[in-house]
């Protein structure tokens, strides 16, 4: 019996060691790649004159599709901000997804809308469209409001795609703050690429909590006054400046934020549009588009723009943040299971051999392995088989690397976009990097574990409530 237990311990120790070393080296590799890619991007971008694109006949035509559900408090200013974006050829499509408040009435009154006959085809499945509205005011000629039965975000986006007239579309959260030059920067890869077909581009997302907003634009960037949004600033900085920069260089990016992404409409329609039966519709669509292109042996690329192009309100309560992370976990599981045939499948090239396995083993299973490891350590402690010296050394190594990775992310931000001009804000970020492993990380592990439980045991499929408090205004 003792010999069997000893063998089991050796096997478990080896598996945990191999897993830890693998994820450690993968993080280091992503950091190194991101540093070089970011440096080259900034160097090339310093010579770009975006004003030329404003009048270029080659700039892609874009339809901005913004689903709206019960957005009465901010819908008027949000539309005004979208209409004021710097771009030559674009339309704004607001999809009122069966709102129960007076969102539609406010849009009709503020923008002088009237119901019109508008021919379109249901190329993608979506709930019934009840009416389409256009403005009598020529100043809002590129605004289109769609009223439809409630079907969720993915369903609303499909409806917007059906009605859109342009060759590319931007999927956006209507309650976010978009930088005025976002469309110019998102469309740039479509003009530059000659060898690969660009099927989608995404942009950097930042946290707007405590920032000052005026006219639908950020006029003063402030660090969040509450702890949870502060942690999310650190998380977003790591994810967008380090992880996604590296994956776009490797052409293995699997996720474009649902808050802001530019897509090739022809490919999206060919793939069947957004899948409305998952809570991770943004990631699932990108993976399905990759799968579609690979199965047809077509050269393609999914690009990422590191510039902060959109500001969003982060949850500031444990309850709301937990629901969000729970949904992210369930969305990841959905995508991994739907496209499981891609795992280690050479047919899908780097996506199947590297990026999909990375998400499968580290993004999905990582929190579960970590929780299992903690349970294993606890059992060893109870049975008196724990080597405290090795445990403390491993803890120091893991903690040090965690702080180092966050520190590099903050350094990247300061050397590139430098959005926090107050020294105190930067000091706060560095401080959070030291305490995050003890507060924020355990919470994320717990929420990920609960997301797995809700998916496989409770069979939970809904989004969960996401109550926004709104931005500060001036």
Phi, psi and omega in degrees: 000314180297322179294321179296315178298320180297318179294318179299319179298317180299317180296313180297316179301318181293317180296314179297321180294314180298315180298314182296316180295320181296312181292328178296311181291330177293320177296316180298318180297317180296322179296313182297314180298316181300320181300314181291318181295316180296319178298314180294323180297312181296324179294313180293320186289340180294343181258002183276132174251099184291341180295334179295325181293335181298329182248006182287130177287349181267351179295133184294144174281139190231139171249122177271120182247119184235102175295141181224126177226114180054054181252031187303323185296327187233002189299324182294311180290328179294318178295318180301320180293320180293322180292338183266007179296148180279102175192155187273312189237091179209157174233153179246121180244111176264120182257103178283102189273063177065038180303144180263354178263200183261032180303311182297316181299320179295318179295318179298317183288314185289322186251017174051056184272150173224147180288134184231161171279125185220113183280130175205166183243139177280073180289329178244144180294134175198165179292164186298133174276125184270336181181154177235135186237141174231159183273145173284340181276121183298338179296336180248036185296335182263016178257132178228130178245126181250127176253124184218167175292149182295131179214001181097171186299312182299318180296319179294321178295320177299319178298317179297321178296319178301322186271337183297150183251348186266167187281341177230155177223151175251124173267127188216150172278123186294336183267017178258166179255118184258134175297144187297333182258017185300317182295322179298316183286324179292326183276346183304314179301330180292331179276330186277324188288131179243327183271318183253147174278122177281119182258343179193149172225147177232162182233167179293141179242136180235163182269128185259000180304131179077356175285157179262128184246139175215128179062030179077017180229150176285121178249345176210118180273120178238149176285141182306140181279344180254157188292312184299313175298329177298316176299323181290330172301316179296316179298313181295322179297315178297312186293315187276326182271338184247298185299307187287331175297317181292316183292328178290327176294321180279355186057045179231018182291123182259349188225128168243128184307133178296345180284335182197115177203142179251129188232150172283111187296324181299317181290320180298316179294320179298329180277348180102007177074195181287141179271114188278354183261018175231154177267002177241051187297331181292311179293318183299321180295316181298316179296320180293323177295320177297315180298317179300312182293319180295320181292343177254007177055038178261140178284131183209169178207141172251117188258158178226133178256115185287343180302140175294106185255345183213143178241133184230156179275124180268148176300139180242013176232150181299322183296309182291318179297320178298319178297320180297311181292327175300315180294319178301319179297313181294326177294319177297316179300314179305310183296316180298320182283321179298321184249034185296338179293347180281342185298118180056027179265112182297343178301330182261015172053226186296327179299314181284331186264341184228298188291317177297312177301324179299311180295322182295309187274329185255317182280318179276302187278345183307306179299326179291320177295319179296316179297321178296321178297320178294320177296321179297317178297320180297317179296318178298323180294317181293326183270001178073022182253014184270131175269102186294327180296312179295320180299314181294322178295317178295319178298315180297320180294312182294316179297316180298318179293322178299313179295320181296317179297315179295322179297317177298320179298316178296320178297317177303315180298317182291325181278347183248281189265335171046057182282337178261101186279338179280130180299325180297324179296319179293321177298320178299319179299314179296322178296317180296328179298329181280329184259347182304317182301338182266341185241296187287318183296313177301324178297318180296322178296316179297315181294324178293317177299317180294325177297320176295318179298314180295327182286310188271329185260307182276347180058037181288138183230349184280169180287320190087152184292141178225089184271123179259144181262347179093161182271161172289149180229162182225000000 
